[in-house]
Structures are given as C-alpha cells and as structure tokens.
C-alpha cells in the first residue's frame, strides 16, 4: 500500500491521525523523521494531539517529547500548545510547558493560548505560577 499520497501524509502521519498507536510505535524507530509535514501543515505529533483524550497515550506522547519533536512548529496553522489545549489534559500541558513549547504564539484563527484563557488552564489544574514564569522568560 502506497501511503505517500497526494496529500503528503506519510505512514507515521496516517498512523497517528487514525489513532493506531501500536502501529505508530512500530514505525517510530530510532532515527525516524518525526516532524514530517504533510500538505495541510500537519505533523504526526500534531495529529496525535488533535486526537488525544486526557490521560491516554502517555507512552507515545513521551516518546515524541523525549525524541526532540519540534515544539516550535506551526502545525495546521496553530501552535503545538494551542492544539494540546483542546485535550484539557493537565499532564500534557505541563509537560509541554516544561519542554519549552511556545505558549504565546498566535495561530491562524488569530488566537493564542490566552484567548483560550489562563483561567481555563488554572481550572484544569495547570500551575498559574508556571505559566507566568514561562511568559516572563519569553
């Protein structure tokens, strides 16, 4: 099966988009290109975040985060952090902050994380002091 179709999605993009996490782990061998961008601007990590539900797939998320996934990339017009906000997963958001994700970047919809509101982040338990420290350092 040729998965390098006209939309530019490779095997890893398809596996993460389809929530085939076991297949994704098999495809993610040491040295794999984990930041491939398809024709829509999506990356495997972006698709993993779009399909993420709070508390799930920590092993796979950790794999990406521990293998230098590009957290500064603007995937599908939004920052990685903006994509992660939709999951409302405290663990994931704090992990992204600790790894240096860009939390102030404005996306294609002219929103940045503060349009999603700091109050929402605090409501799900993200430490407000951590957010402020990151903002002060940028």
C-alpha positions in Angstrom: 0.0 0.0 0.0 1.4 3.4 -1.0 0.8 5.7 1.9 2.7 8.7 0.4 -0.3 10.0 -1.4 -1.1 13.4 -2.9 -1.8 14.9 0.5 1.8 14.3 1.6 0.9 12.2 4.6 3.4 9.5 5.3 3.0 6.3 7.3 3.5 8.0 10.7 1.1 10.8 9.9 -1.6 8.3 9.0 -1.0 6.1 12.0 -1.2 9.0 14.5 -4.2 10.5 12.7 -6.0 7.2 12.7 -5.2 6.6 16.4 -3.3 3.5 15.5 -0.9 3.9 18.4 0.7 0.5 18.3 1.5 0.9 14.6 2.8 4.4 15.3 5.2 2.9 17.9 6.4 0.3 15.4 7.0 3.0 12.8 8.9 5.2 15.2 12.2 3.5 15.1 15.3 5.4 16.3 16.3 7.8 13.6 12.7 8.1 12.2 11.7 11.5 10.9 9.1 12.6 13.5 8.5 16.1 12.2 7.3 15.3 8.6 4.8 17.9 7.5 2.0 17.0 5.1 0.3 19.3 2.6 -2.1 20.6 5.3 0.8 21.6 7.6 0.2 18.7 9.9 2.8 16.6 11.7 2.5 13.3 13.4 2.7 14.9 16.8 0.1 17.5 15.8 -2.3 14.7 14.8 -1.6 12.8 18.0 -2.6 16.0 19.9 -5.7 16.5 17.8 -6.9 13.0 18.6 -5.7 13.0 22.2 -8.0 12.4 25.1 -6.9 13.3 28.6 -5.0 10.6 30.3 -4.4 8.5 27.2 -1.3 7.6 25.2 1.3 9.0 27.7 3.9 6.5 26.4 3.5 7.6 22.8 3.4 11.3 23.8 6.5 10.8 26.0 8.3 9.1 23.0 7.8 12.2 20.9 8.7 14.6 23.7 11.8 12.7 24.6 13.0 12.4 21.0 13.2 16.1 20.2 9.9 16.7 18.5 9.8 20.3 17.2 7.6 22.1 19.7 8.0 25.4 17.9 6.4 24.2 14.7 3.2 25.8 13.5 1.2 22.7 12.6 -2.1 23.1 10.6 -1.9 26.9 11.3 -1.7 26.6 15.1 1.0 26.1 17.7 1.5 22.7 19.3 0.4 24.2 22.6 -2.9 25.5 21.0 -3.5 22.0 19.7 -2.9 20.5 23.1 -5.3 22.9 24.8 -8.2 21.1 23.3 -7.4 18.0 25.3 -7.7 19.8 28.6 -5.1 17.4 29.9 -3.1 18.9 32.7 -0.3 16.4 32.5 0.2 17.1 28.8 0.0 20.9 29.1 2.5 20.9 32.0 4.8 18.5 30.1 4.7 20.8 27.0 5.5 23.8 29.2 8.4 22.1 30.8 9.8 21.0 27.4 9.7 24.7 26.2 6.6 24.7 24.0 5.7 28.1 22.6 2.7 29.1 24.7 2.3 32.6 23.3 2.2 32.1 19.6 -0.9 33.3 17.7 -2.5 30.8 15.4 -4.2 31.0 12.1 -7.5 31.8 13.8 -5.8 34.7 15.5 -6.0 33.1 18.8 -3.2 32.4 21.3 -3.5 30.4 24.4 -4.6 33.4 26.4 -7.6 33.6 24.2 -8.4 30.2 25.5 -7.9 31.8 28.8 -5.5 31.4 31.6 -8.5 30.8 33.8 -9.3 27.6 31.8 -5.8 26.4 32.3 -5.9 27.0 36.0 -9.4 25.4 36.2 -7.9 22.1 35.0 -5.0 22.4 37.4 -2.1 23.9 35.4 0.0 25.9 37.9 -0.5 29.6 37.2 3.0 30.4 38.5 4.5 28.1 35.8 2.6 30.0 33.1 3.7 33.3 34.5 7.4 32.2 34.7 7.3 31.0 31.1 5.8 34.3 29.9 8.4 36.3 31.8 11.2 34.3 30.2 10.0 34.7 26.6 
